[in-house]
């Protein structure tokens, strides 16, 4: 099968012919239709995340159809349309797994990191960590729901019941979560890099009450803020923007160093927290909620052989919304 393969971090992916994977007891063989890409893929390719298996097929926002079913699989059948997220497996027996915090499991494995992902014509996945795709979504539209949507939703829930919420970095996750916030009658304040008027206009088009530079203070105090951009210097800026008792959530899996800041920015019972990965409950809740909103994703399709271009366009913020790789045409 054809696949985009990472041989060495810091180098472009290579289009190769590699063996089709084999299926074990709890696994599904999936014909990949599309695979979204996000900044986590950039962190894997660029070497910010340092423990991938190599060689590796990246990609963890996978939509495809079931072609083969392992002998212990329950709940899925041949031809089912299916989605694969970042979390690909966990031990199931540690204190985190037993308390519903499988996202913190020390033995967790991740799609497109320790497990070959979706930038290939076929992949295998543990059926217990897969999701049915909601009706009403094309493959292209569904792909961003599986990471930008799922981990974005976990970050959003972690921010609490904020009425005024700031999004630092208005990319794939933020463009999904603003729709959820609008549905729930919350006010969104969008922060972008200096001079990125296109992203600011995009945020306003989707219903942001205010959009401006991340260096600015919003016109009103925020109850919470989510930092989607992997930039540590945004942390003190976000703390300065939230009210006493407010929450700042760092949503990324990787972030540059956070600079020192005055204790007064944190004082007043402000909370600074991170979000790690996702749980299957997050997936079930969000994929049930998305059609009710309904969440509509803005996608930019690329062919499989153009994946390196898509990654570079993402790296340089050349588009709004989400990039999705077309692997097999339906």
ZIPEHU-V646139 format. One record per backbone hydrogen bond with DSSP energy under -0.5 kcal/mol. NH is the residue of the N-H (numbers start at 0). CO is the residue of the C=O. If there is no record, write none. Layout:
nh:NH co:CO
nh:NH co:CO
This chain:
nh:2 co:15
nh:3 co:118
nh:4 co:2
nh:4 co:13
nh:5 co:55
nh:6 co:4
nh:9 co:44
nh:10 co:7
nh:13 co:4
nh:15 co:2
nh:15 co:13
nh:17 co:0
nh:17 co:15
nh:26 co:23
nh:27 co:124
nh:28 co:67
nh:29 co:27
nh:29 co:122
nh:30 co:64
nh:31 co:29
nh:31 co:120
nh:32 co:62
nh:33 co:62
nh:34 co:324
nh:35 co:60
nh:36 co:322
nh:40 co:37
nh:41 co:37
nh:42 co:38
nh:43 co:39
nh:44 co:40
nh:45 co:41
nh:46 co:42
nh:47 co:42
nh:48 co:42
nh:49 co:47
nh:52 co:112
nh:54 co:5
nh:55 co:5
nh:57 co:55
nh:59 co:35
nh:60 co:35
nh:61 co:83
nh:62 co:33
nh:63 co:81
nh:64 co:30
nh:65 co:79
nh:66 co:28
nh:67 co:28
nh:69 co:26
nh:71 co:24
nh:72 co:69
nh:78 co:65
nh:79 co:76
nh:81 co:63
nh:82 co:130
nh:83 co:61
nh:84 co:128
nh:85 co:145
nh:87 co:85
nh:87 co:108
nh:88 co:108
nh:97 co:93
nh:98 co:94
nh:98 co:95
nh:99 co:96
nh:100 co:95
nh:103 co:100
nh:104 co:101
nh:107 co:104
nh:108 co:88
nh:110 co:85
nh:111 co:114
nh:112 co:109
nh:112 co:114
nh:113 co:109
nh:114 co:109
nh:116 co:56
nh:117 co:58
nh:118 co:57
nh:119 co:117
nh:120 co:1
nh:122 co:29
nh:124 co:27
nh:126 co:25
nh:128 co:125
nh:129 co:126
nh:130 co:82
nh:132 co:80
nh:136 co:133
nh:141 co:137
nh:142 co:138
nh:143 co:139
nh:144 co:141
nh:145 co:141
nh:145 co:142
nh:146 co:143
nh:148 co:143
nh:149 co:144
nh:150 co:146
nh:151 co:146
nh:152 co:148
nh:153 co:149
nh:154 co:150
nh:155 co:151
nh:156 co:152
nh:157 co:153
nh:158 co:154
nh:159 co:156
nh:164 co:162
nh:164 co:186
nh:165 co:223
nh:166 co:188
nh:167 co:165
nh:167 co:225
nh:168 co:166
nh:168 co:190
nh:170 co:168
nh:174 co:170
nh:175 co:171
nh:175 co:172
nh:176 co:172
nh:177 co:173
nh:178 co:175
nh:179 co:175
nh:180 co:176
nh:181 co:177
nh:182 co:178
nh:183 co:179
nh:184 co:181
nh:185 co:180
nh:186 co:162
nh:188 co:164
nh:189 co:209
nh:190 co:166
nh:191 co:211
nh:195 co:192
nh:196 co:194
nh:199 co:195
nh:200 co:196
nh:201 co:197
nh:202 co:198
nh:203 co:199
nh:204 co:200
nh:205 co:201
nh:206 co:203
nh:207 co:202
nh:208 co:187
nh:209 co:187
nh:211 co:189
nh:213 co:191
nh:215 co:212
nh:221 co:240
nh:222 co:163
nh:223 co:163
nh:224 co:246
nh:225 co:165
nh:226 co:248
nh:227 co:167
nh:227 co:225
nh:228 co:167
nh:230 co:228
nh:231 co:229
nh:233 co:230
nh:234 co:231
nh:236 co:232
nh:237 co:233
nh:238 co:234
nh:239 co:235
nh:240 co:236
nh:240 co:237
nh:241 co:237
nh:242 co:221
nh:244 co:267
nh:245 co:242
nh:246 co:222
nh:247 co:270
nh:248 co:224
nh:249 co:247
nh:249 co:272
nh:250 co:226
nh:250 co:248
nh:251 co:226
nh:255 co:229
nh:258 co:256
nh:264 co:261
nh:265 co:261
nh:265 co:262
nh:266 co:262
nh:269 co:265
nh:270 co:245
nh:272 co:247
nh:274 co:249
nh:276 co:274
nh:282 co:278
nh:283 co:279
nh:284 co:280
nh:285 co:281
nh:286 co:282
nh:287 co:283
nh:288 co:284
nh:289 co:285
nh:291 co:288
nh:292 co:288
nh:293 co:289
nh:294 co:289
nh:298 co:296
nh:299 co:321
nh:301 co:323
nh:303 co:325
nh:305 co:302
nh:306 co:303
nh:309 co:305
nh:310 co:306
nh:311 co:307
nh:312 co:308
nh:313 co:309
nh:314 co:310
nh:315 co:311
nh:316 co:313
nh:317 co:312
nh:321 co:297
nh:322 co:36
nh:323 co:299
nh:324 co:34
nh:325 co:301
nh:326 co:32
nh:326 co:324
nh:327 co:32
